Amino acid sequence: MSKKVRIGAGMGFYGDSVLPALDIAKKGNVQYICFDDLAELTMAILEKDRKKDPTKGYTKDITQTMNLLLPECYPKGIKLITNAGGINPEGAVEEVKRVAKSLGFDDIKIGLVKGDNIYDRLNELSPYFQTKDEEESWEQYENRLLFASVYLGAQPIVEALRQGADVVITGRTTDSAQFAAPLIYEYNWSYDDWDRVASAVLLGHLMECSGQVTGGNYTGAWQDIEDLDNIGYPIAEVSEDGSFILTKTEGTGGKVCIDTIKEQFLYEIHDPRHYITPDVIVDFTSVVFEDIGPDQVRVSNVKGKPAPPTLKVLIGYENGWAGDGMMGYSWPNALEKAKKAEEILRKQIDRLGIKTEEIHTSYIGYNSLHGPLAQEVDTESLNEIYLYFAIRTKEKNDAAKLGRLLPPLAVNGPPFGGGGLGKGGKPRQLLGIYSCLIDREVIERNVSVEIVTVNREVV
């Protein structure tokens, strides 16, 4: 019987549920469970954590993840691969070591991938930056920088597996890298075997968002998706030719079919003939989906082109402050009351000289999701409307002033009617993103892989 590699999906973002991954560990008969924990906003959150405490900067839910999964995975030889290291993969490794030691797994091997974080090397590396807009440069944000990372591909994760890692911790990688690496390693595919590497990357693209490929967030016949309270995360059974079958853990909720898969397939791909990753450029237009049984879809005929000579650089910077809050109004004339409250707030902002870069308002219950595309309704039949009011400012103090304007509206504005006392949140720092490309050789020669055990300190 030919070899098969089975990979399960873990969490699809920082804060996602780990319980379906636990089901996979118990019943999925997999060799790997892979996680994609990072987004651009997540990196900013983690950098703020690290500034408060230098030992932090990784996703805090890695503690729960390892406490739940290691007792099931380590004895079975199931390997865990995650980019939960975020801004501080060394700190994440220390936390995994602590959890492993508390569970009695003193001989566990943790693979640490470093080299994506270039925050301290910006001056050295900036001459290599390639950007289409020559008028824009990271230097204009130099005094407001939060983080600077490069998207790495699967190669360092493959190396960690070759060195025997039971758990692999990375910083910023592409969403697909964690999933592609086990296949390249298990089948010993050449890095220039473009079609099979492309298939591995597509597999990662389909599995990266956990339950989104198994019926979660489905816009088709979502009413017919059963047991979403117990949704199963996807499992892929992969053949050596790169084709794979997508399914989910037996006995779990959700649904795997061509339609649920296609919704994730089309997610964030831009040019479907030219999906660029550090590992390969994928052509999505040749892919074939076959429904081969209940909750089983075969994916094949993926085509790839040579990997690009550059990697993507992502630099996050402070981009002002947001102040926001809500005020609720009840029937009758709920929408009219909310509009009047907005008018009052705008006039008070002008009168008080609060310096705003932008003002945003929406009416929750009427147009907060669709904005100007919201359909007209009989506003007299609306039971309740919440005014959401937000401002963007350069200075924190200006953003904070909005919160003081909302509570007085309860008695100094349109009829309040008990629809919810106005409350403003604390000012929030906003994130700006600067991105460019860089010659991959400049980055990859500084990427390193280290195997750490429970009794060995990370340096």
C-alpha positions as CSV (number, residue, x, y, z in Angstrom):
1,M,0.0,0.0,0.0
2,S,1.4,3.4,-1.0
3,K,2.4,5.8,1.7
4,K,-0.1,8.5,2.9
5,V,0.6,11.5,5.0
6,R,-2.3,12.8,7.1
7,I,-2.3,16.4,8.3
8,G,-4.8,18.1,10.6
9,A,-5.6,21.8,10.9
10,G,-5.3,23.5,14.3
11,M,-6.3,27.0,15.1
12,G,-6.7,29.4,12.1
13,F,-6.0,32.6,14.0
14,Y,-5.0,33.9,17.5
15,G,-8.0,33.2,19.7
16,D,-9.5,30.4,17.6
17,S,-10.8,27.3,19.4
18,V,-8.3,24.5,20.0
19,L,-11.0,21.9,20.8
20,P,-11.5,20.6,17.2
21,A,-7.7,20.1,17.0
22,L,-8.0,18.0,20.2
23,D,-10.6,15.9,18.4
24,I,-8.1,15.5,15.5
25,A,-5.4,14.4,17.9
26,K,-7.7,11.8,19.5
27,K,-9.5,10.4,16.5
28,G,-8.0,11.8,13.3
29,N,-5.1,9.3,12.8
30,V,-2.8,12.1,11.7
31,Q,1.0,12.6,11.8
32,Y,0.9,16.4,12.0
33,I,-1.4,19.2,13.3
34,C,-0.5,22.6,11.9
35,F,-1.6,26.1,13.0
36,D,-1.7,29.5,11.4
37,D,-1.9,32.0,14.3
38,L,-0.7,35.2,12.7
39,A,-2.2,38.1,10.9
40,E,-0.8,41.7,10.4
41,L,-2.9,43.0,13.3
42,T,-1.8,40.1,15.5
43,M,1.8,41.1,15.0
44,A,1.1,44.5,16.3
45,I,-0.8,43.1,19.3
46,L,2.1,40.8,20.1
47,E,4.7,43.7,19.8
48,K,2.7,45.7,22.3
49,D,2.7,42.7,24.6
50,R,6.5,42.4,24.2
51,K,7.1,46.1,25.0
52,K,5.2,45.6,28.3
53,D,7.1,42.4,29.1
54,P,10.2,41.4,27.1
55,T,9.4,37.7,27.8
56,K,6.1,38.0,25.8
57,G,5.4,38.7,22.2
58,Y,4.0,35.2,21.3
59,T,0.4,34.2,21.2
60,K,-0.7,33.6,24.8
61,D,-3.0,30.8,23.9
62,I,0.0,28.6,23.1
63,T,-0.1,27.6,26.8
64,Q,-3.6,26.2,26.6
65,T,-2.8,24.6,23.2
66,M,0.2,22.7,24.5
67,N,-1.5,21.7,27.8
68,L,-4.3,20.2,25.8
69,L,-2.5,18.7,22.9
70,L,0.9,17.5,24.1
71,P,-0.6,14.7,26.3
72,E,-2.5,13.4,23.2
73,C,0.1,14.1,20.5
74,Y,3.6,13.5,22.0
75,P,3.0,9.9,23.0
76,K,1.5,9.1,19.6
77,G,4.3,10.9,17.7
78,I,2.0,13.6,16.3
79,K,4.1,16.6,15.5
80,L,2.8,20.2,16.1
81,I,3.8,23.1,13.8
82,T,2.9,26.6,14.6
83,N,3.8,30.2,13.9
84,A,2.6,31.2,17.3
85,G,6.1,32.5,18.1
86,G,5.0,35.8,16.6
87,I,7.4,38.6,17.5
88,N,9.3,36.4,20.1
89,P,9.6,32.7,19.0
90,E,12.3,32.2,21.6
91,G,9.8,33.2,24.3
92,A,7.2,30.8,22.9
93,V,9.8,28.0,23.0
94,E,10.5,28.7,26.7
95,E,6.7,28.5,27.4
96,V,6.4,25.2,25.5
97,K,9.4,23.9,27.5
98,R,7.7,24.9,30.7
99,V,4.4,23.2,29.8
100,A,6.3,20.1,28.5
101,K,8.2,19.8,31.8
102,S,5.1,20.2,33.9
103,L,3.6,17.3,31.9
104,G,6.7,15.1,32.4
105,F,7.9,15.3,28.7
106,D,11.5,16.1,29.5
107,D,12.9,14.6,26.2
108,I,10.7,16.5,23.8
109,K,12.5,18.3,21.0
110,I,11.4,21.8,20.0
111,G,12.4,23.3,16.7
112,L,13.0,27.0,16.8
113,V,13.0,29.0,13.5
114,K,14.6,32.4,13.6
115,G,15.4,35.1,11.0
116,D,12.0,36.6,10.0
117,N,12.3,39.4,12.5
118,I,14.3,42.2,10.9
119,Y,13.3,45.1,13.2
120,D,16.8,45.5,14.6
121,R,18.3,45.3,11.1
122,L,16.2,47.8,9.2
123,N,19.1,50.2,8.5
124,E,21.3,47.4,7.3
125,L,18.6,45.8,5.1
126,S,16.8,48.9,3.8
127,P,19.1,49.4,0.8
128,Y,17.8,46.1,-0.5
129,F,14.1,47.0,-0.3
130,Q,12.3,47.0,-3.6
131,T,9.1,49.1,-3.8
132,K,6.9,50.3,-6.7
133,D,6.3,53.7,-5.0
134,E,9.7,55.4,-4.7
135,E,8.2,58.3,-2.9
136,E,7.1,56.1,0.1
137,S,9.8,54.8,2.4
138,W,9.7,53.1,5.8
139,E,12.0,55.9,7.1
140,Q,9.0,58.3,7.2
141,Y,7.6,56.0,10.0
142,E,11.0,55.5,11.7
143,N,10.0,57.0,15.0
144,R,6.7,55.1,15.1
145,L,7.8,51.6,14.2
146,L,6.1,48.6,16.0
147,F,7.6,45.6,14.1
148,A,9.3,44.5,10.9
149,S,9.1,41.0,9.7
150,V,9.7,39.0,6.5
151,Y,7.4,36.2,5.4
152,L,9.3,33.0,5.4
153,G,8.3,29.8,3.6
154,A,8.4,26.1,4.4
155,Q,12.2,25.4,4.0
156,P,13.3,26.2,7.6
157,I,10.4,24.2,9.0
158,V,11.4,21.2,6.8
159,E,14.9,21.5,8.3
160,A,13.5,21.5,11.8
161,L,11.6,18.3,11.0
162,R,14.8,16.7,9.5
163,Q,16.5,17.5,12.8
164,G,13.9,15.6,14.7
165,A,11.6,18.3,16.1
166,D,8.4,17.2,17.8
167,V,7.1,20.7,18.0
168,V,8.2,23.5,15.6
169,I,7.8,27.2,16.6
170,T,8.3,29.9,14.0
171,G,7.7,33.6,13.8
172,R,6.2,35.2,10.7
173,T,5.7,32.7,7.9
174,T,3.2,32.4,5.1
175,D,-0.1,30.9,6.1
176,S,0.6,27.8,4.0
177,A,4.2,27.1,5.1
178,Q,3.3,25.1,8.2
179,F,1.2,22.7,6.2
180,A,3.5,22.4,3.2
181,A,6.6,21.6,5.2
182,P,5.5,18.1,6.4
183,L,4.8,17.0,2.9
184,I,8.1,18.2,1.5
185,Y,9.8,16.5,4.4
186,E,7.9,13.2,4.4
187,Y,8.2,12.7,0.6
188,N,11.6,14.3,0.3
189,W,10.4,16.5,-2.6
190,S,12.9,18.7,-4.2
191,Y,12.2,22.4,-3.6
192,D,12.0,22.9,-7.4
193,D,9.4,20.1,-7.9
194,W,7.1,23.0,-8.6
195,D,3.8,21.1,-9.2
196,R,4.0,19.0,-6.0
197,V,5.2,21.9,-3.9
198,A,2.3,23.9,-5.4
199,S,-0.1,21.2,-4.3
200,A,1.3,21.4,-0.8
201,V,0.9,25.1,-0.7
202,L,-2.7,24.9,-2.0
203,L,-3.4,22.3,0.8
204,G,-2.1,24.9,3.3
205,H,-4.2,27.6,1.7
206,L,-7.3,25.5,2.1
207,M,-6.6,24.4,5.7
208,E,-5.2,27.6,7.1
209,C,-8.5,29.0,8.4
210,S,-9.5,26.0,10.4
211,G,-13.3,25.5,10.2
212,Q,-13.8,27.8,7.2
213,V,-13.3,24.9,4.8
214,T,-15.5,22.5,6.8
215,G,-18.7,24.6,6.7
216,G,-17.9,27.5,9.0
217,N,-18.6,31.0,7.5
218,Y,-20.3,29.2,4.6
219,T,-22.5,31.5,2.5
220,G,-24.3,28.8,0.6
221,A,-26.9,26.6,2.3
222,W,-25.5,27.5,5.7
223,Q,-28.8,26.6,7.4
224,D,-28.3,23.0,6.4
225,I,-24.8,22.7,8.0
226,E,-25.3,20.4,11.0
227,D,-23.7,20.6,14.5
228,L,-21.6,23.7,14.0
229,D,-21.4,23.7,17.8
230,N,-19.1,20.7,17.4
231,I,-17.5,21.6,14.1
232,G,-14.6,19.4,12.9
233,Y,-11.5,21.0,11.5
234,P,-10.1,19.7,8.2
235,I,-7.9,16.7,7.7
236,A,-5.9,16.1,4.5
237,E,-4.7,12.7,3.4
238,V,-1.9,13.3,0.9
239,S,-0.4,11.0,-1.7
240,E,3.1,11.2,-3.0
241,D,2.0,12.7,-6.3
242,G,0.7,15.7,-4.4
243,S,-3.0,15.0,-4.8
244,F,-5.0,14.9,-1.5
245,I,-8.4,14.1,0.0
246,L,-9.9,16.7,2.3
247,T,-12.1,15.4,5.0
248,K,-12.8,16.1,8.8
249,T,-12.8,14.2,12.0
250,E,-15.4,11.4,12.1
251,G,-18.4,12.2,14.3
252,T,-17.9,16.0,14.3
253,G,-20.2,18.7,12.8
254,G,-19.8,20.8,9.8
255,K,-19.5,19.7,6.1
256,V,-16.8,19.1,3.6
257,C,-18.0,19.4,0.0
258,I,-16.8,21.1,-3.2
259,D,-18.8,24.3,-2.4
260,T,-17.4,24.7,1.1
261,I,-13.9,24.1,-0.2
262,K,-14.3,26.6,-3.1
263,E,-15.2,29.4,-0.8
264,Q,-11.9,29.0,1.0
265,F,-10.1,28.3,-2.4
266,L,-11.0,31.8,-3.6
267,Y,-10.1,33.5,-0.4
268,E,-7.3,36.1,-0.7
269,I,-5.8,34.7,-3.9
270,H,-5.7,37.9,-6.1
271,D,-4.4,36.6,-9.5
272,P,-5.5,32.9,-9.6
273,R,-2.8,32.1,-12.2
274,H,-0.1,33.7,-10.2
275,Y,-0.5,33.1,-6.4
276,I,2.8,34.1,-5.0
277,T,4.4,32.4,-2.0
278,P,8.1,32.1,-1.0
279,D,8.0,28.4,-1.9
280,V,6.3,28.4,-5.3
281,I,4.0,30.5,-7.6
282,V,0.7,28.5,-7.8
283,D,-1.6,28.4,-10.8
284,F,-5.1,27.8,-9.3
285,T,-6.9,27.6,-12.6
286,S,-6.0,23.9,-13.4
287,V,-7.1,22.5,-10.0
288,V,-9.7,19.7,-10.1
289,F,-12.1,19.0,-7.3
290,E,-13.9,15.6,-7.1
291,D,-16.6,14.7,-4.6
292,I,-15.7,11.1,-3.7
293,G,-17.9,10.4,-0.7
294,P,-19.6,12.0,2.3
295,D,-17.3,14.7,3.6
296,Q,-14.6,13.7,1.2
297,V,-13.3,15.8,-1.7
298,R,-10.3,14.9,-3.8
299,V,-8.0,17.8,-4.9
300,S,-5.6,17.3,-7.8
301,N,-3.9,18.7,-10.9
302,V,-2.2,21.7,-9.1
303,K,0.4,23.4,-11.2
304,G,3.3,25.5,-10.0
305,K,5.9,27.9,-11.4
306,P,9.4,28.7,-10.0
307,A,9.5,30.5,-6.6
308,P,10.1,34.3,-6.8
309,P,13.5,35.8,-6.2
310,T,12.1,38.1,-3.5
311,L,10.3,37.8,-0.2
312,K,7.7,40.1,1.3
313,V,8.7,42.6,4.0
314,L,6.0,43.8,6.4
315,I,6.6,46.8,8.6
316,G,4.0,47.9,11.2
317,Y,4.0,51.4,12.6
318,E,1.8,53.6,14.9
319,N,-0.8,55.4,12.8
320,G,-2.7,57.6,15.2
321,W,-5.5,56.8,17.6
322,A,-9.1,55.8,17.6
323,G,-11.8,56.9,20.0
324,D,-15.2,55.3,19.7
325,G,-18.4,54.6,21.5
326,M,-22.1,53.6,21.2
327,M,-25.4,55.0,22.2
328,G,-28.7,53.1,22.0
329,Y,-32.2,54.3,21.1
330,S,-35.5,52.5,21.1
331,W,-38.8,52.7,19.2
332,P,-40.4,54.9,18.1
333,N,-38.2,56.8,15.7
334,A,-35.1,55.0,16.8
335,L,-33.1,55.8,13.6
336,E,-34.1,59.4,13.7
337,K,-33.0,59.7,17.3
338,A,-29.6,58.1,16.5
339,K,-29.1,60.6,13.6
340,K,-29.9,63.5,15.9
341,A,-27.3,62.2,18.4
342,E,-24.7,62.0,15.6
343,E,-25.5,65.6,14.7
344,I,-25.0,66.7,18.3
345,L,-21.7,64.9,18.6
346,R,-20.3,66.4,15.4
347,K,-21.2,69.9,16.5
348,Q,-19.6,69.4,19.9
349,I,-16.4,68.1,18.3
350,D,-16.2,71.3,16.2
351,R,-17.1,73.5,19.2
352,L,-14.5,72.0,21.4
353,G,-11.8,72.0,18.8
354,I,-11.1,68.3,18.9
355,K,-8.6,67.6,16.1
356,T,-9.9,64.7,14.0
357,E,-8.4,63.1,10.9
358,E,-11.6,61.2,10.2
359,I,-15.1,60.7,11.6
360,H,-16.9,57.4,11.0
361,T,-20.5,56.7,12.0
362,S,-22.9,53.8,11.5
363,Y,-26.3,52.7,12.8
364,I,-26.1,49.2,14.2
365,G,-29.3,47.4,13.3
366,Y,-29.6,49.3,10.0
367,N,-26.4,49.9,8.0
368,S,-23.3,49.0,10.2
369,L,-22.4,46.0,7.9
370,H,-23.4,47.2,4.5
371,G,-22.9,51.0,4.8
372,P,-24.2,52.9,1.8
373,L,-25.3,49.6,0.2
374,A,-27.8,49.0,3.0
375,Q,-31.3,48.5,1.6
376,E,-34.1,50.9,2.5
377,V,-36.4,49.6,5.2
378,D,-39.5,50.8,7.0
379,T,-37.6,52.8,9.7
380,E,-40.7,53.1,11.8
381,S,-40.7,49.4,12.4
382,L,-37.1,49.3,13.8
383,N,-37.2,48.3,17.4
384,E,-33.8,49.6,18.3
385,I,-30.8,51.3,16.8
386,Y,-27.3,51.8,18.2
387,L,-25.3,54.8,17.0
388,Y,-21.7,53.8,16.6
389,F,-19.4,56.9,16.5
390,A,-15.7,56.8,16.0
391,I,-12.9,59.3,15.4
392,R,-9.3,59.0,14.2
393,T,-6.8,61.4,15.6
394,K,-3.1,62.0,15.6
395,E,-2.9,62.4,19.4
396,K,-4.2,60.1,22.1
397,N,-5.6,62.9,24.2
398,D,-7.9,64.0,21.3
399,A,-9.2,60.5,20.9
400,A,-9.9,60.2,24.6
401,K,-12.1,63.3,24.5
402,L,-14.9,61.5,22.6
403,G,-15.6,59.3,25.6
404,R,-16.6,62.3,27.7
405,L,-19.2,63.4,25.1
406,L,-21.3,60.3,25.0
407,P,-22.8,59.8,28.5
408,P,-24.4,63.3,28.7
409,L,-26.5,62.4,25.7
410,A,-28.7,60.2,27.9
411,V,-30.3,63.4,29.3
412,N,-29.1,66.1,27.0
413,G,-30.0,64.6,23.7
414,P,-32.9,63.0,21.9
415,P,-35.3,60.8,23.9
416,F,-33.1,58.1,25.5
417,G,-35.8,55.5,26.1
418,G,-33.5,53.1,27.9
419,G,-31.9,51.8,24.8
420,G,-28.4,51.6,26.3
421,L,-26.3,54.2,28.1
422,G,-23.7,55.8,25.9
423,K,-20.2,54.6,26.7
424,G,-16.9,55.4,25.1
425,G,-14.0,53.0,25.1
426,K,-10.4,53.8,25.9
427,P,-8.4,55.3,23.0
428,R,-6.9,52.6,20.8
429,Q,-3.6,52.9,18.9
430,L,-4.1,52.3,15.2
431,L,-1.7,50.3,13.0
432,G,-0.3,51.3,9.7
433,I,1.4,48.9,7.3
434,Y,4.3,49.5,5.0
435,S,5.2,46.6,2.7
436,C,7.9,46.0,0.1
437,L,10.0,43.2,-1.4
438,I,13.6,42.1,-0.6
439,D,16.0,39.8,-2.3
440,R,15.4,36.5,-0.6
441,E,19.1,35.6,-0.4
442,V,19.7,38.6,1.9
443,I,17.2,37.2,4.4
444,E,17.6,33.5,4.0
445,R,21.3,33.5,4.8
446,N,20.4,34.7,8.3
447,V,17.5,32.2,8.9
448,S,18.5,29.6,11.4
449,V,17.0,26.5,12.9
450,E,17.8,25.3,16.4
451,I,16.6,22.2,18.3
452,V,15.9,22.9,21.9
453,T,15.1,20.4,24.7
454,V,13.4,21.0,28.0
455,N,16.6,21.2,29.9
456,R,18.4,23.4,27.5
457,E,18.1,27.2,27.6
458,V,17.2,29.2,24.5
459,V,19.8,31.8,23.5
